[in-house]
Amino acid sequence: MTTAGERDKPWIFRTYAGHSTAAESNRLYRSNLAKGQTGLSVAFDLPTQTGYDPDDVLARGEVGKVGVPVAHLGDMRALFHDIPLERMNTSMTINATAPWLLALYVAAADEQGADRKLLNGTTQNDIIKEYLSRGTYVFPPAPSLRLTGDVIAWTYSNMPKWNPMNVCSYHLQEAGATPVQELSFALATAIAILDGMKVSGAIPEADFPQAVGRISFFVNAGMRFITEMCKMRAFTELWDEICRERYGIEDERYRRFRYGVQVNSLGLTEQQPENNVYRILIEMLAVVLSKNARARAVQLPAWNEALGLPRPFDQQWSLRMQQIVAYETDLLEYGDIFDGSTEITARVEQLKAEAREELARIDAMGGAVAAVESSYMKQKLVESNSRRLAAIESGEQIVVGVNRWTESEPSPLAVGDGAILTVPEHVEAEAIEKIRAWREARDTAAAERALEDLRAAAREGRNIMEPSIAAARAGVTTGEWGRALREVFGEYRAPTGVGRAARDDAGDLASVRDSVEAVSKTLGRRLKFLVGKPGLDGHSNGAEQIAVRARDCGMEVVYEGIRLTPAQIVNAALEEGVHVIGLSILSGSHLALVRDVMERLRAAGIDDVPVVVGGIIPDEDARALKAMGVAAVYTPKNFQLTDIMADVVRIVAAGTEKAA
């Protein structure tokens, strides 16, 4: 026990934030900092994350929805206006385009007169998990890993206080990872990156421990409190073991498992959303109670994120939760309260042993990249997620307010105008006007020279960071940076993991299978279901589970993965002769994208094919979608996937009878 004067310093308090425009996001950041937030965590919109400008066809409906659009240096200036970057700890959740956003950040900091060696923060820069879960990859694995390495190699000497990579198991858990998979897949990712850095020789051998010491992690914490806390202790011990035994790092400082956390947003419920406040608190305790495995930074979702974009008040509520635990309790006055516990030690050792076994399997395949390219990791995640959802559907896993104790008083917190934050439709049009004006005002020749040097660096294997910073200063845009590297590296479509994943317990599917057989007989061929992901939303978990369940119910399924244009989806519907189309959109872009799909179906003469839509969709938007002709809308409250399948079959059957 320590005295009150020797309390440990609290972790960094963050909220994950950004929306609409750089100026609006800047106002939100400055307001949050004034309320006691001690670090920034920047959420970028999907076009920024995937290397497109606001006026690109693929950006339609996505601008400013899930984060802030940053299309050029002017946007980065506006984002951090009146925020001294030299004194700020900034986390940027950015992966495929991480070198570019870091280049814009450095250029903006240079304009502020900041000392690069004092810049403190993190770029997530974990591309492997993007192939597995989040989906904002752009390039194939080999060049993507090279870009990750470029950032690590450049920052360790130019920005020594910066964490160039945040190995991210957060999205692995959201994609279905068990604690053992979260441990092993994340550690395998870190090993793949560090092994690659060793082979490349980009960092001198003597400096390698220092570079390893800047690798950080970003994790998830779910509701199984004891297991999650033990998982974090296992992470710290396994990472120390790997650094010591695999890389020979002797200095304990460079072997520390440094991590930030956001607790599980996927576990937040649309039903009785006020219960989410308790869930968030319990999940946070799992990563702060254990001093030997305490998070360095914590960002908490808002209680109403299953309903839509949280308001400033909702974010403030989550910030206050952190402050109360850190300052009103005596948590930071004690050493590790779990040392010596036989229960905790036994669980930690079990997790470590199982994680070592999984790491050995991945190593035998050739490492994390090989396990991605063979779809092994993705298949395992889809299977784990299927088991998790099946347990909730059956009631084996209780979720209060969802599958037990569902009778409820209406929540006064979630009703009325302004209950969630919405991004106005005019934001996208204004962003398009602004970027066109930016291109017209810059020195076009200087931008072209910078882009040519960028392409040359990519072709020649030079580190991409300095050419990217030069391009940022020359006024190059996010889309131009992305296009230049696409020309050199090409694009990539990751395995979906759907083809091999299957449910073992199919007994509850019998009646739906019978219905599928009956409808297929009427149709004269197998009922065919197209599952589509329009736009840039890479959260594929829901679409994958729908595709797997539809196939298990006996339907023929067409699922081509993420990032499809409405035109591609309609073309696939035509070519495949499908009987129903399911669209999955979690980015808030459902109105614009579904409207585009419906218009194209009419133009193609196949508007008799019913369309169903799933996502985080407010009631008002659901009514608007049905007015467009959508047959059914499903939200997180529709957790019974087999019921959705039965509904889809009924919709097709009704259309068949009508046509007859």
C-alpha positions in Angstrom: 0.0 0.0 0.0 1.2 3.5 -0.8 0.3 6.8 0.9 -2.2 9.2 -0.6 0.7 11.4 -1.7 2.2 8.4 -3.6 -0.8 7.6 -5.7 -0.1 6.2 -9.1 -0.7 8.5 -12.0 -4.0 7.7 -13.8 -4.1 6.4 -17.3 -4.8 8.7 -20.2 -8.5 9.6 -20.6 -9.7 9.6 -24.1 -12.9 9.5 -26.1 -12.9 8.2 -29.7 -14.3 11.2 -31.6 -14.6 12.9 -35.0 -17.5 13.6 -37.4 -18.8 15.9 -40.1 -16.0 18.3 -40.7 -12.5 19.1 -39.4 -13.8 22.3 -37.9 -16.7 20.6 -36.1 -14.4 17.9 -34.8 -11.9 20.5 -33.6 -14.7 22.2 -31.5 -15.6 18.8 -30.0 -11.9 18.1 -29.2 -11.4 21.4 -27.5 -14.6 21.0 -25.5 -13.6 17.5 -24.4 -10.1 18.7 -23.3 -11.7 21.4 -21.3 -13.8 18.8 -19.5 -10.7 16.9 -18.3 -9.9 14.6 -21.2 -6.1 14.2 -21.3 -5.5 12.8 -24.8 -7.2 12.8 -28.2 -8.4 9.8 -30.1 -9.2 10.7 -33.7 -11.9 8.8 -35.6 -11.5 9.2 -39.4 -14.3 8.7 -41.9 -14.2 5.7 -44.2 -13.0 7.6 -47.4 -10.0 8.9 -45.4 -9.3 5.4 -44.0 -9.4 3.8 -47.4 -7.6 6.5 -49.4 -10.4 8.2 -51.3 -11.4 11.9 -51.7 -14.9 13.1 -50.8 -15.8 13.4 -54.5 -14.9 9.8 -55.4 -17.8 7.6 -56.4 -16.9 5.1 -53.6 -17.1 7.9 -51.0 -20.8 8.6 -51.8 -22.9 8.6 -48.6 -19.8 8.0 -46.4 -18.3 11.5 -46.0 -18.1 12.5 -42.3 -20.3 9.6 -41.1 -18.1 7.4 -38.9 -15.4 10.0 -38.4 -13.8 13.2 -39.6 -12.9 13.6 -43.3 -9.2 14.6 -43.8 -8.5 15.1 -47.4 -5.4 17.4 -47.3 -3.2 19.5 -45.1 -5.8 22.2 -44.8 -8.1 19.7 -43.1 -5.4 18.6 -40.7 -4.7 22.2 -39.8 -8.3 22.8 -39.1 -8.6 19.6 -37.1 -5.9 20.7 -34.6 -6.5 24.5 -34.7 -5.5 26.0 -31.3 -4.4 22.5 -30.0 -0.6 22.5 -29.4 0.5 19.2 -30.9 3.9 19.3 -29.1 2.0 19.0 -25.8 -0.8 16.7 -26.9 -1.0 12.9 -26.8 -2.8 12.0 -30.0 -4.0 8.6 -31.0 -5.0 8.1 -34.7 -7.1 5.1 -35.6 -5.7 4.7 -39.1 -4.2 1.7 -40.8 -3.9 1.3 -44.6 -3.4 5.1 -45.0 -1.4 5.5 -41.7 1.8 6.8 -43.4 -0.3 9.5 -45.1 -2.2 10.7 -42.1 1.0 10.7 -40.1 2.6 12.7 -42.8 -0.2 15.3 -42.7 0.1 15.4 -38.9 3.8 16.0 -39.0 3.4 18.7 -41.7 0.8 20.4 -39.5 3.0 20.1 -36.4 5.9 21.6 -38.4 3.7 24.6 -39.3 3.0 25.0 -35.5 6.8 25.1 -34.9 6.7 21.8 -32.9 9.8 19.8 -32.2 9.2 16.4 -33.9 11.1 14.6 -31.2 8.5 15.8 -28.7 5.4 14.6 -30.6 3.7 12.0 -28.5 1.0 9.7 -29.7 0.1 6.6 -31.7 -0.8 5.5 -35.2 -2.7 2.2 -35.1 -1.0 1.0 -38.3 -2.1 -2.6 -37.9 -3.0 -3.8 -41.3 -3.2 -7.6 -40.6 -6.3 -7.2 -38.4 -7.9 -5.1 -41.2 -7.9 -8.2 -43.4 -9.5 -10.2 -40.6 -12.1 -7.8 -39.1 -12.3 -4.1 -39.7 -11.9 -4.2 -43.5 -10.1 -0.8 -44.2 -7.2 -2.4 -46.1 -6.3 -1.1 -49.5 -3.1 -2.9 -50.8 -2.0 -6.6 -50.8 -0.3 -7.8 -47.6 3.3 -7.6 -48.8 3.3 -3.8 -49.7 1.0 -3.1 -46.8 3.5 -4.6 -44.3 6.2 -2.7 -46.0 4.3 0.6 -45.4 3.9 -0.4 -41.7 7.6 -1.0 -41.5 8.4 2.4 -43.1 6.4 4.1 -40.4 8.2 2.2 -37.7 11.6 2.7 -39.2 11.1 6.5 -39.7 9.5 7.3 -36.4 11.9 5.5 -34.1 14.6 8.1 -35.0 12.6 11.1 -36.1 9.7 10.9 -33.5 11.1 8.7 -30.7 8.1 9.4 -28.4 5.6 8.2 -31.0 4.1 4.7 -31.0 4.3 3.8 -34.7 2.1 0.7 -34.4 -0.8 -0.2 -32.2 -1.2 -4.0 -32.6 -5.0 -4.1 -32.4 -6.9 -7.1 -31.0 -9.9 -4.9 -30.4 -11.6 -5.6 -33.7 -10.6 -9.3 -33.5 -12.8 -9.6 -30.4 -15.6 -7.8 -32.2 -15.2 -10.2 -35.1 -15.7 -13.1 -32.7 -12.3 -13.9 -31.3 -12.1 -15.9 -28.1 -9.7 -14.6 -25.5 -7.1 -17.2 -26.7 -7.6 -16.1 -30.3 -7.3 -12.5 -29.3 -4.0 -13.2 -27.5 -2.5 -15.4 -30.2 -3.6 -13.6 -33.3 -2.5 -10.2 -31.9 0.9 -11.5 -30.8 1.4 -13.4 -34.1 0.8 -10.0 -35.8 3.4 -8.3 -33.7 5.9 -11.1 -34.4 5.2 -10.9 -38.2 6.0 -7.2 -38.1 9.1 -7.4 -36.0 10.5 -10.5 -37.9 10.0 -8.5 -41.1 11.8 -5.5 -39.6 14.7 -7.7 -38.6 15.0 -9.2 -42.1 14.7 -5.8 -43.8 17.6 -4.3 -41.9 15.7 -1.0 -41.9 16.7 -0.6 -38.2 20.3 -1.1 -37.1 20.7 -4.2 -34.8 21.8 -2.1 -31.9 18.7 0.1 -32.1 16.2 -2.8 -32.5 15.3 -3.1 -28.8 14.4 0.6 -28.8 12.1 0.1 -31.8 10.4 -2.9 -30.1 9.8 -0.7 -27.1 7.7 1.7 -29.1 5.3 -1.1 -30.3 2.0 -0.8 -28.4 -1.2 -2.7 -28.4 -4.9 -1.8 -28.5 -7.3 -4.2 -26.9 -10.9 -5.0 -26.2 -12.5 -5.8 -22.9 -15.8 -7.7 -22.8 -18.3 -8.7 -20.0 -16.5 -11.8 -18.7 -14.8 -9.7 -16.2 -12.4 -12.2 -14.6 -11.4 -13.8 -17.9 -10.8 -10.3 -19.5 -8.6 -9.2 -16.6 -6.7 -12.5 -16.7 -6.3 -12.1 -20.5 -4.5 -8.8 -19.9 -2.2 -10.3 -17.4 -1.5 -13.1 -19.9 -0.8 -10.5 -22.6 1.8 -8.8 -20.4 3.6 -12.0 -19.5 3.6 -13.5 -23.0 4.9 -10.3 -24.6 7.7 -10.1 -22.0 8.5 -13.8 -22.8 8.5 -13.2 -26.6 10.6 -10.1 -26.4 13.1 -11.8 -24.1 13.3 -15.2 -25.8 12.6 -14.5 -29.5 14.3 -11.1 -29.8 16.9 -11.2 -26.9 15.8 -7.9 -25.4 17.4 -7.6 -22.0 16.2 -4.1 -20.9 12.9 -4.6 -19.1 11.7 -1.1 -20.3 11.6 -2.3 -23.9 9.7 -5.5 -22.9 6.8 -3.8 -21.3 3.3 -4.5 -22.7 2.0 -1.0 -23.2 -1.6 -0.9 -24.3 -4.7 1.3 -24.7 -8.2 0.0 -24.6 -11.7 0.7 -25.8 -14.2 -1.6 -24.2 -16.6 -3.7 -26.3 -18.9 -1.5 -28.4 -20.3 -4.7 -30.0 -21.7 -5.8 -26.7 -23.8 -2.7 -26.3 -27.5 -3.3 -26.8 -30.2 -1.4 -28.7 -32.7 -2.9 -26.3 -32.8 -1.2 -22.8 -29.7 0.9 -23.8 -29.5 2.4 -20.4 -28.1 -1.0 -19.2 -25.0 -0.2 -21.3 -23.7 2.2 -18.7 -23.2 -0.7 -16.3 -21.6 -2.8 -19.0 -19.1 -0.1 -19.9 -18.1 0.4 -16.2 -17.6 -3.4 -15.6 -15.6 -3.8 -18.8 -13.4 -0.8 -17.8 -12.6 -2.3 -14.4 -11.1 -5.4 -16.1 -8.3 -3.2 -17.6 -7.6 -0.8 -14.7 -8.0 -2.9 -11.5 -4.9 -5.0 -12.1 -1.8 -2.7 -11.6 0.6 -5.1 -13.2 -1.5 -5.2 -16.4 -3.2 -1.7 -16.2 -4.0 0.1 -19.5 -1.9 3.2 -20.3 -4.9 4.8 -22.0 -8.7 4.2 -21.9 -11.4 5.3 -24.2 -15.0 4.3 -23.5 -17.9 4.1 -25.9 -21.1 6.0 -25.1 -24.1 4.2 -23.7 -26.2 4.8 -26.9 -23.7 3.8 -29.6 -26.0 0.9 -30.6 -28.6 3.5 -31.5 -26.4 5.9 -33.5 -23.7 8.6 -33.2 -23.4 9.7 -29.6 -23.9 13.4 -28.6 -21.3 15.4 -26.7 -23.2 14.8 -23.4 -23.0 11.0 -24.0 -19.3 11.2 -24.5 -19.0 13.4 -21.4 -20.9 10.7 -19.4 -18.3 8.1 -20.3 -15.4 10.5 -19.6 -16.8 11.2 -16.1 -16.9 7.4 -15.5 -13.2 7.2 -15.9 -12.6 10.3 -13.8 -14.7 9.0 -10.9 -12.8 5.6 -10.9 -9.4 7.3 -11.0 -10.0 10.2 -8.6 -12.9 9.3 -6.2 -11.8 5.7 -5.5 -8.6 4.5 -3.8 -7.7 2.3 -6.7 -4.4 4.1 -7.5 -3.2 3.9 -3.9 -2.5 0.1 -3.9 -0.2 -2.3 -5.5 -1.5 -5.2 -7.6 -4.4 -6.7 -5.6 -4.4 -10.0 -7.6 -0.8 -11.1 -7.0 -0.8 -14.4 -5.2 -4.4 -15.3 -6.1 -4.5 -19.0 -7.0 -7.6 -18.6 -9.1 -6.2 -15.7 -11.1 -2.8 -17.4 -11.5 -4.5 -20.7 -12.7 -6.6 -18.8 -15.3 -3.7 -16.8 -16.6 -1.5 -19.9 -17.0 -4.3 -21.7 -18.8 -4.8 -18.8 -21.3 -1.0 -18.6 -21.8 -0.7 -22.3 -22.5 -3.6 -22.3 -25.0 -2.3 -19.1 -26.7 1.2 -20.7 -27.1 -0.4 -23.7 -28.8 -2.2 -21.4 -31.2 0.9 -19.3 -31.8 2.8 -22.5 -32.7 0.1 -23.5 -35.2 0.3 -20.1 -36.9 4.1 -20.2 -36.9 4.0 -23.6 -38.5 1.8 -22.2 -41.3 4.5 -19.5 -42.0 3.3 -16.8 -39.7 0.4 -14.4 -39.5 0.4 -13.3 -43.1 0.2 -16.8 -44.4 -2.6 -17.5 -41.9 -4.5 -14.5 -43.4 -3.9 -15.4 -47.0 -5.0 -19.0 -46.4 -8.1 -17.7 -44.7 -7.3 -19.8 -41.6 -7.6 -16.8 -39.2 -10.7 -15.4 -40.8 -12.4 -18.8 -40.9 -11.7 -19.3 -37.2 -13.1 -15.9 -36.3 -16.3 -16.5 -38.3 -16.8 -19.8 -36.6 -16.2 -18.3 -33.1 -18.6 -15.5 -33.9 -21.2 -18.1 -35.1 -20.9 -20.0 -31.8 -21.2 -16.7 -29.8 -24.4 -15.7 -31.6 -25.9 -19.1 -31.4 -25.4 -19.1 -27.6 -27.3 -15.8 -27.4 -30.0 -17.0 -29.7 -30.5 -20.2 -27.6 -30.4 -18.3 -24.3 -27.3 -20.2 -23.1 -25.5 -16.9 -23.0 -27.8 -14.4 -21.1 -27.9 -10.8 -22.3 -30.1 -8.8 -20.0 -32.9 -7.0 -21.8 -32.2 -9.0 -25.0 -33.0 -12.6 -24.4 -34.0 -12.4 -20.7 -36.0 -9.9 -18.8 -37.1 -8.1 -21.9 -40.2 -6.4 -20.4 -39.1 -2.8 -20.0 -40.2 0.7 -19.2 -39.5 3.1 -22.1 -36.2 4.9 -21.6 -36.6 8.7 -21.3 -32.9 8.9 -22.3 -33.4 7.6 -25.8 -36.5 9.4 -27.0 -37.3 12.7 -28.7 -35.5 14.8 -31.3 -31.8 15.0 -30.8 -31.5 11.7 -28.9 -28.6 10.8 -31.2 -26.2 13.0 -33.2 -26.9 13.0 -37.0 -24.5 14.2 -39.7 -26.4 16.6 -42.0 -26.7 15.6 -45.7 -25.1 18.9 -46.8 -21.7 17.9 -45.2 -20.8 15.7 -48.2 -21.7 18.3 -50.8 -19.7 21.0 -49.0 -16.7 18.6 -48.6 -16.8 18.1 -52.4 -16.9 21.8 -53.1 -14.0 22.4 -50.7 -11.7 19.8 -52.1 -12.3 21.0 -55.6 -11.5 24.5 -54.5 -8.3 23.2 -52.7 -7.1 21.5 -55.9 -7.7 24.7 -57.9 -5.9 26.9 -55.4 -2.7 24.8 -55.1 0.4 24.7 -57.3 -0.6 21.9 -59.6 2.9 21.4 -60.9 4.4 21.1 -57.4 1.7 18.5 -56.5 2.4 16.5 -59.6 6.1 16.5 -58.9 5.5 15.3 -55.3 3.2 12.5 -56.5 5.8 11.4 -59.0 8.4 11.2 -56.3 5.9 9.3 -54.1 5.4 6.7 -56.9 9.1 6.5 -57.5 9.7 5.8 -53.8 7.1 3.1 -53.8 8.6 1.5 -56.9 12.2 1.7 -55.7 11.6 0.5 -52.1 12.5 3.8 -50.5 10.9 4.7 -47.2 7.6 6.3 -48.0 7.5 8.8 -45.1 9.6 11.8 -46.4 8.0 11.7 -49.9 4.6 11.6 -48.2 5.4 14.6 -46.0 6.6 16.5 -49.0 3.4 15.6 -50.8 1.4 16.8 -47.9 3.1 20.2 -48.0 2.5 20.3 -51.8 -1.2 20.1 -51.3 -1.6 16.5 -52.5 -5.0 15.0 -51.4 -5.8 11.7 -49.6 -7.3 10.2 -52.7 -4.3 11.2 -54.9 -1.9 9.6 -52.4 -4.0 6.5 -52.4 -4.3 6.4 -56.1 -0.6 6.8 -56.6 0.2 3.8 -54.4 -2.6 1.7 -55.9 -0.9 2.2 -59.3 2.3 0.7 -57.9 1.0 -1.8 -55.4 -2.4 -2.8 -56.8 -5.5 -3.5 -54.7 -6.6 -6.5 -52.7 -9.7 -8.4 -51.7 -9.2 -10.4 -48.5 -10.7 -13.9 -48.0 -14.2 -13.7 -46.5 -13.9 -16.9 -44.3 -17.5 -17.7 -45.2 -16.9 -20.5 -47.6 -15.7 -23.0 -45.0 -17.3 -21.8 -41.8 -20.4 -23.8 -40.7 -22.6 -24.5 -37.8 -22.6 -27.9 -36.1 -26.0 -27.6 -34.4 -28.5 -27.3 -37.2 -31.5 -28.8 -35.5 -33.3 -25.5 -35.0 -32.9 -24.8 -38.8 -35.2 -27.7 -39.9 -38.4 -25.7 -40.4 -36.6 -22.9 -42.3 -34.8 -25.5 -44.5 -38.2 -27.0 -45.3 -39.5 -23.6 -46.3 -36.4 -23.0 -48.5 -37.0 -26.3 -50.2 -40.7 -25.5 -50.8 -40.0 -22.0 -52.2 -37.1 -23.4 -54.3 -39.4 -26.0 -55.8 -41.9 -23.2 -56.7 -39.1 -21.1 -58.2 -37.8 -24.1 -60.2 -34.3 -23.7 -58.8 -32.5 -23.1 -55.5 -33.4 -19.8 -53.7 -30.5 -17.5 -54.3 -29.6 -14.8 -51.7 -27.2 -11.9 -52.5 -25.6 -10.5 -49.4 -24.0 -7.1 -50.3 -21.8 -4.6 -48.5 -22.2 -1.3 -50.4 -19.9 1.7 -49.7 -16.7 1.6 -47.6 -18.0 0.1 -44.4 -15.7 -2.8 -43.6 -17.5 -4.1 -40.5 -18.3 -7.4 -42.2 -19.3 -9.5 -39.1 -23.0 -9.2 -39.6 -22.9 -9.8 -43.3 -20.7 -12.9 -42.8 -23.1 -14.3 -40.2 -26.1 -13.7 -42.4 -24.3 -15.4 -45.3 -23.3 -18.4 -43.2 -26.8 -18.8 -41.7 -28.5 -18.5 -45.1 -26.2 -21.2 -46.5 -26.9 -23.4 -43.5 -30.6 -22.9 -44.2 -30.2 -24.3 -47.7 -30.1 -21.2 -49.7 -27.5 -20.5 -52.4 -25.5 -17.5 -51.2 -23.6 -14.9 -53.2 -21.3 -12.9 -51.0 -18.3 -11.2 -52.5 -17.0 -9.4 -49.4 -16.8 -5.7 -48.6 -16.5 -2.4 -50.4 -18.8 -2.7 -53.4 -20.5 0.1 -55.3 -24.3 0.1 -55.7 -23.6 -0.5 -59.4 -21.6 -3.6 -58.7 -24.2 -5.0 -56.4 -27.0 -4.5 -59.0 -24.8 -6.0 -61.7 -24.2 -9.0 -59.5 -27.9 -9.4 -58.9 -28.5 -9.4 -62.7 -25.7 -11.8 -63.5 -26.5 -14.2 -60.7 -30.3 -14.1 -61.1 -30.8 -13.7 -57.4 -34.2 -13.9 -55.7 -33.5 -11.5 -52.8 -30.8 -8.9 -51.9 -29.6 -8.2 -48.4 -27.6 -5.0 -47.8 -25.5 -4.6 -44.6 -24.4 -1.1 -43.7 -23.2 -0.1 -40.3 -21.6 3.3 -41.1 -24.8 5.4 -41.0 -24.8 5.7 -44.8 -27.8 3.5 -45.4 -30.2 6.2 -46.8 -27.9 7.3 -49.6 -26.6 3.9 -50.5 -29.9 2.0 -50.4 -31.6 4.8 -52.4 -28.9 4.4 -55.1 -29.3 0.6 -55.1 -33.1 0.9 -55.4 -32.9 3.4 -58.3 -30.4 1.2 -60.2 -32.6 -1.9 -59.7 -35.5 0.0 -61.3 -33.3 1.2 -64.1 -32.2 -2.4 -64.7 -35.8 -3.7 -64.7 -35.3 -6.0 -61.7 -37.0 -3.9 -59.0 -39.3 -7.0 -58.4 -36.3 -8.5 -56.5 -37.0 -7.8 -52.8 -34.3 -5.9 -50.8 -33.8 -6.2 -47.1 -31.4 -4.0 -45.1 -29.5 -4.5 -41.8 -27.5 -2.1 -39.7 -27.6 0.5 -36.9 -30.7 2.2 -38.3 -32.9 4.6 -36.3 -36.7 4.1 -36.5 -37.2 7.2 -38.6 -34.6 6.0 -41.1 -36.2 2.5 -41.2 -39.5 4.2 -42.2 -37.8 6.1 -44.9 -36.2 2.9 -46.2 -39.5 1.1 -46.4 -41.0 4.1 -48.2 -38.2 3.5 -50.8 -39.5 0.0 -51.3 -37.3 -1.9 -48.9 -39.1 -5.1 -47.8 -37.7 -5.3 -44.3 -35.2 -3.6 -42.0 -33.2 -5.4 -39.3 -31.2 -3.8 -36.5 -29.2 -5.2 -33.5 -32.4 -6.0 -31.7 -33.1 -8.7 -34.4 -30.5 -11.0 -32.9 -32.3 -14.2 -33.8 -30.6 -14.9 -37.2 -32.8 -17.9 -37.9 -35.9 -15.8 -37.5 -34.4 -13.3 -40.0 -33.9 -16.3 -42.4 -37.5 -17.4 -42.0 -38.6 -13.8 -42.7 -36.5 -13.6 -45.8 -38.0 -16.8 -47.1 -41.5 -15.5 -46.5 -40.7 -12.3 -48.4 -39.5 -14.3 -51.4 -42.5 -16.6 -51.2 -44.9 -13.7 -51.1 -43.3 -12.1 -54.1 -43.5 -15.5 -56.0 -47.2 -15.8 -55.2 -47.8 -12.2 -56.3 -46.0 -12.8 -59.6 -48.0 -16.0 -60.2 
